[in-house]
Amino acid sequence: MTASTAIERHARRSPGHDERVAHALSLLRRAASEYRGRVVQATSLGVEGMVLTDLIARHHLSIAVATLDTGALHPQTLALIPRLEARYGLKVERFLPRQESVVRFVAKHGESAMRKSVDLRQACCEMRKLEPMERLLHGRDAWITGLRREQSEGRSEVGFTEVDRDGREKFYPLADWSLQDIWHYVSTHDVPYNELHDQHFPSIGCAPCTRAVAAGEDHRAGRWWWEHGGHKECGLHSRPATALA
């Protein structure tokens, strides 16, 4: 692997880039207008999330920004939160797992429980992500994420808006963006990003469950790489009830 940055490796202006930026912004404006005070961007602090936060802050949209602090994130990910807050003058809402649940789980199954079976890995995701996500979304009628169709086969048909299992509208403003679109936007607007992206981490989750990927590997090959077969997701983005667009 070369010592190049993610921007140097990926940032290229693709045909239709400006149109995709305009369309993403139009979706964000609609979300802010229709769900004022009741919409949140749920960000994992990956580069897609940072692009969305930049669009929200740059255009002064009334959209809250929140993240899941799972208790197992890389220090580089946590270090991005104060940088983001200082850059954009906003407060990132942080939702942590319930400490008593973590203590019980680790005492019973060990620090590396996620490596023992898919069921235990999913139970860890449930505790560290899904339960805090319920609190993050409480009182909100809509949410925004940075999923892109290009990221994996399981995400290849995601629409721009859908209704999740709880009836909330879910927005995917970057659904049709390429990796080159993402990094071109970052380069153009000097968007802060997780330094792990420069170390060949295209998808960043909890530290025990994320590794760098080699040239030619799938975008999400570094997530739960010891598991074989099936869609490697934590459950935050399970297929919704209804596709709207």
C-alpha positions as CSV (number, residue, x, y, z in Angstrom):
1,M,0.0,0.0,0.0
2,T,1.3,3.4,-0.9
3,A,1.5,6.3,1.6
4,S,-0.9,8.4,-0.4
5,T,-3.9,10.1,1.1
6,A,-7.5,9.1,0.4
7,I,-8.0,12.4,-1.5
8,E,-5.0,11.6,-3.7
9,R,-6.2,8.1,-4.4
10,H,-9.9,8.8,-5.1
11,A,-10.7,12.5,-5.7
12,R,-11.8,13.0,-9.3
13,R,-14.5,15.2,-10.7
14,S,-17.0,12.9,-12.4
15,P,-19.6,13.9,-15.0
16,G,-22.8,15.1,-13.3
17,H,-21.1,15.8,-10.0
18,D,-22.6,19.3,-9.6
19,E,-26.1,17.8,-10.3
20,R,-25.6,15.1,-7.7
21,V,-24.6,17.7,-5.1
22,A,-27.6,19.9,-6.0
23,H,-29.9,16.9,-5.7
24,A,-28.5,15.9,-2.3
25,L,-28.9,19.5,-1.1
26,S,-32.5,19.5,-2.3
27,L,-33.3,16.4,-0.2
28,L,-31.6,17.9,2.9
29,R,-33.6,21.1,2.4
30,R,-36.8,19.2,2.2
31,A,-36.0,17.1,5.3
32,A,-35.2,20.3,7.2
33,S,-38.4,22.1,6.0
34,E,-40.9,19.2,6.5
35,Y,-39.5,17.9,9.7
36,R,-38.1,21.0,11.4
37,G,-37.0,20.1,14.9
38,R,-37.8,16.4,14.3
39,V,-35.0,15.3,11.9
40,V,-31.5,14.1,12.7
41,Q,-28.4,13.1,10.7
42,A,-27.2,9.8,12.2
43,T,-23.5,9.8,11.4
44,S,-20.9,7.1,12.0
45,L,-18.3,9.9,11.4
46,G,-17.1,8.2,8.2
47,V,-16.4,10.4,5.1
48,E,-19.9,10.2,3.8
49,G,-21.3,11.4,7.1
50,M,-18.8,14.3,7.1
51,V,-19.9,15.3,3.6
52,L,-23.5,15.4,4.8
53,T,-22.6,17.4,7.9
54,D,-20.7,19.9,5.8
55,L,-23.8,20.3,3.5
56,I,-26.0,20.8,6.5
57,A,-23.8,23.3,8.2
58,R,-22.7,25.1,5.0
59,H,-26.3,25.8,4.1
60,H,-27.5,26.5,7.7
61,L,-30.1,23.7,7.7
62,S,-32.1,23.0,10.8
63,I,-31.0,19.3,11.1
64,A,-29.5,17.9,14.3
65,V,-26.3,15.8,14.1
66,A,-25.9,12.7,16.3
67,T,-23.6,9.7,16.5
68,L,-23.3,6.4,18.4
69,D,-20.3,6.3,20.7
70,T,-20.3,2.5,21.1
71,G,-17.5,2.4,23.7
72,A,-15.3,0.6,21.2
73,L,-14.5,3.2,18.6
74,H,-11.0,4.0,17.3
75,P,-9.4,7.0,19.0
76,Q,-9.1,8.6,15.5
77,T,-12.9,8.4,15.2
78,L,-13.5,10.0,18.6
79,A,-10.9,12.7,17.9
80,L,-13.0,13.8,14.9
81,I,-15.9,14.9,17.1
82,P,-14.3,18.0,18.7
83,R,-12.8,18.9,15.2
84,L,-16.2,18.7,13.7
85,E,-17.8,20.8,16.4
86,A,-15.1,23.5,16.2
87,R,-15.2,23.6,12.4
88,Y,-19.0,23.9,12.1
89,G,-20.0,25.5,15.4
90,L,-22.5,22.7,16.2
91,K,-22.9,20.2,19.0
92,V,-22.8,16.5,18.1
93,E,-25.3,14.5,20.1
94,R,-23.6,11.3,21.5
95,F,-25.5,8.2,22.4
96,L,-23.7,5.5,24.4
97,P,-24.7,2.0,25.2
98,R,-26.0,1.3,28.7
99,Q,-22.9,0.7,30.8
100,E,-24.5,-2.0,32.9
101,S,-25.4,-4.0,29.8
102,V,-21.8,-3.7,28.5
103,V,-20.4,-4.9,31.8
104,R,-22.7,-7.9,32.0
105,F,-22.1,-8.9,28.4
106,V,-18.3,-8.7,28.7
107,A,-18.3,-10.5,32.0
108,K,-20.3,-13.4,30.5
109,H,-18.8,-13.6,27.0
110,G,-15.4,-11.9,27.1
111,E,-13.9,-8.8,25.3
112,S,-13.7,-10.7,22.0
113,A,-17.2,-12.2,22.1
114,M,-17.9,-10.9,18.5
115,R,-15.3,-13.3,17.2
116,K,-16.9,-16.4,18.7
117,S,-20.1,-16.5,16.7
118,V,-22.4,-14.5,14.4
119,D,-25.0,-14.5,17.1
120,L,-22.7,-13.0,19.7
121,R,-21.5,-10.4,17.2
122,Q,-25.0,-9.4,16.5
123,A,-25.8,-9.3,20.2
124,C,-22.9,-7.0,20.7
125,C,-24.2,-4.8,17.8
126,E,-27.6,-4.8,19.4
127,M,-26.2,-3.6,22.7
128,R,-23.7,-1.0,21.4
129,K,-25.6,0.3,18.4
130,L,-29.3,-0.7,18.0
131,E,-30.4,0.1,21.6
132,P,-28.6,3.5,21.6
133,M,-30.1,4.2,18.1
134,E,-33.6,3.8,19.5
135,R,-32.8,6.6,21.9
136,L,-31.2,8.7,19.2
137,L,-34.3,8.5,17.1
138,H,-36.8,9.0,20.0
139,G,-39.0,12.0,19.3
140,R,-37.8,12.3,15.7
141,D,-39.9,11.7,12.6
142,A,-37.1,11.5,10.0
143,W,-33.4,10.7,9.8
144,I,-30.6,11.0,7.4
145,T,-27.7,8.7,6.6
146,G,-24.8,8.5,4.2
147,L,-25.5,5.1,2.6
148,R,-24.4,4.8,-1.1
149,R,-25.5,2.2,-3.6
150,E,-21.8,1.7,-4.6
151,Q,-20.8,0.5,-1.1
152,S,-22.0,-3.0,-1.2
153,E,-24.4,-5.4,-3.1
154,G,-26.8,-5.2,-0.2
155,R,-27.1,-1.4,-0.7
156,S,-27.1,-1.4,-4.5
157,E,-30.8,-0.6,-4.8
158,V,-31.2,1.9,-2.0
159,G,-33.6,4.7,-2.9
160,F,-33.3,8.4,-2.0
161,T,-36.0,8.2,0.6
162,E,-37.7,5.3,2.4
163,V,-39.9,4.7,5.4
164,D,-38.3,2.6,8.1
165,R,-40.0,-0.1,10.2
166,D,-41.1,2.5,12.7
167,G,-42.7,4.8,10.1
168,R,-40.0,7.4,10.1
169,E,-38.9,8.8,6.7
170,K,-35.3,8.0,6.0
171,F,-33.2,10.0,3.6
172,Y,-30.2,8.8,1.6
173,P,-29.0,12.0,-0.1
174,L,-25.7,10.4,-1.3
175,A,-27.3,7.2,-2.7
176,D,-26.1,7.9,-6.2
177,W,-22.7,9.4,-5.4
178,S,-19.5,7.5,-6.4
179,L,-16.5,7.3,-4.2
180,Q,-14.9,9.8,-6.5
181,D,-17.8,12.2,-5.9
182,I,-17.3,11.9,-2.1
183,W,-13.6,12.7,-2.2
184,H,-13.9,15.4,-4.8
185,Y,-16.4,17.2,-2.5
186,V,-14.0,16.7,0.5
187,S,-11.1,18.1,-1.5
188,T,-13.1,21.0,-2.9
189,H,-14.6,22.1,0.5
190,D,-11.7,21.0,2.8
191,V,-14.0,18.8,4.8
192,P,-12.4,17.2,7.9
193,Y,-12.3,13.5,7.9
194,N,-11.2,10.4,9.8
195,E,-7.5,9.9,9.3
196,L,-8.1,6.2,9.1
197,H,-9.4,6.7,5.6
198,D,-5.8,7.6,4.6
199,Q,-4.7,4.2,6.1
200,H,-7.0,2.3,3.7
201,F,-10.1,2.1,5.9
202,P,-13.0,2.9,3.5
203,S,-15.6,1.7,6.1
204,I,-15.0,2.4,9.7
205,G,-16.9,0.9,12.6
206,C,-15.8,-0.4,16.0
207,A,-12.1,-0.9,16.4
208,P,-12.3,-4.7,17.0
209,C,-14.5,-5.2,14.0
210,T,-12.7,-3.0,11.4
211,R,-9.5,-3.5,9.5
212,A,-7.8,-1.9,6.5
213,V,-8.6,-3.3,3.1
214,A,-6.2,-4.3,0.3
215,A,-6.2,-3.0,-3.2
216,G,-9.1,-4.6,-5.1
217,E,-11.0,-5.7,-2.0
218,D,-14.7,-4.7,-1.6
219,H,-15.5,-1.4,0.2
220,R,-16.8,-3.3,3.3
221,A,-14.3,-6.2,3.2
222,G,-12.7,-4.8,6.4
223,R,-15.9,-5.2,8.4
224,W,-16.4,-8.5,10.3
225,W,-13.9,-10.0,7.9
226,W,-13.8,-13.3,9.8
227,E,-17.5,-14.0,9.0
228,H,-18.3,-15.8,5.8
229,G,-21.5,-15.4,3.6
230,G,-24.5,-13.3,4.2
231,H,-24.9,-9.5,4.4
232,K,-22.4,-8.1,6.9
233,E,-24.5,-5.4,8.5
234,C,-25.1,-4.5,12.1
235,G,-28.9,-4.0,11.8
236,L,-29.0,-0.2,11.8
237,H,-29.9,-0.2,8.1
238,S,-32.2,-3.2,7.8
239,R,-34.5,-3.0,4.8
240,P,-37.3,-0.5,5.5
241,A,-41.0,-0.9,5.1
242,T,-41.6,1.2,2.0
243,A,-39.4,2.7,-0.7
244,L,-40.6,6.2,-1.7
245,A,-38.1,7.3,-4.4
